[in-house]
Amino acid sequence: MSNAVKTAMLLAGLMALLGVIGLALGGTGGLVMALILGGIMNMGAFWFSDKLALRMAGAREVSAQEEPRLHAIVAEVARLAGVPKPRVYVVQNESPNAFATGRDPKHAVVAATTGIMRILDERELRAVIGHEIGHVKNRDILTSSIAATIAGAISYLGMMFFWFGGMFGGRDRGGGNALVGLLAIIFAPLAAGILQMALSRTREYAADRSGAGYTHDPEGLASALAKLHNGVQARPMAQTAGTEATSSLYIVHPFAGGGIGNLFSTHPPIEDRIRLLRAM
C-alpha cells in the first residue's frame, strides 16, 4: 500500500505539473489543451509502448526450441506469480541485462540479453525473471509509460511556451512572458525528470520484493544484481537513441558510470537493493 500511495502521488505530481504548464501557456484553454495532449500521448503509450521498446532494444522473439532454458524459467516463475506466461524475447548484446514490457499481464513480454544468459547460473536467472514478472504483475510498465509520456508532454509544452509564448500569453506581458517561458523550459522538464526518477526507483524496489517473494529466493536476486552490476561496468551497452530511450526498463542501469550521475539515475543504488534483499 505504501508503494501504491507513492506511485499515485508521483503520477499526480506529474499531471499537476503538466496542468500548470498548460495554464501558464494559455490560461484555461491552455490547461485543457495540455490535458488533451497528455491524454492522447497516454493512449499511444498504452497501445504501442511495448512494440516501440522492443524495436528500440533490438529484441527478437524466440521459440521454446531456440531457448528452452529461458522459456522453462519464464513459465515456472509466471506460474508461481499467478500470471499468464509472457512472450520471450532475446537481445543480441553481450552486456548482461533484462527487461519486461507490455500494458498488462495478458500482453507481457520478458526480454533477456545474450550476455545475462552467459554469466548467470539458473538460480540467478530465475531470480531476475522473478523481478521482471514482478514488474508485469504490478503493471509497472504501463505506469512508467504514462509517466514518460507526461514528462514528454511537459517538455513539449515548455518548448512551445518558450517559442510561442507571445502568441498565447498576450503581447501586453512582453518580456515578463518571455521570462516565464524561459523558466518553464528550464525548470518544468527538470521537475518532471525528478518525479519520473522517483517513480522509477519506487517501482524497482517493489519489483525486487515481489520477485523475491514469487521465487522464495531473495539471496538469488541479490547475487544476480551484484554480478549484473559488475558485468555492466565491464561491458556497458552503447549509448544509442534506442538504449537511451529504454534504459529505465532494464533491471540494472545499462551504462557504465558512477559519482554524481547516480543521483539522477532511474535505478536505485545496487548496494541498497542488495542490502534490502538480504534483509528479507
Order of alpha helices (4+ residues) and beta strands (2+ residues): alpha-beta-alpha-beta-beta-beta-alpha-alpha-alpha-alpha-alpha-alpha-alpha
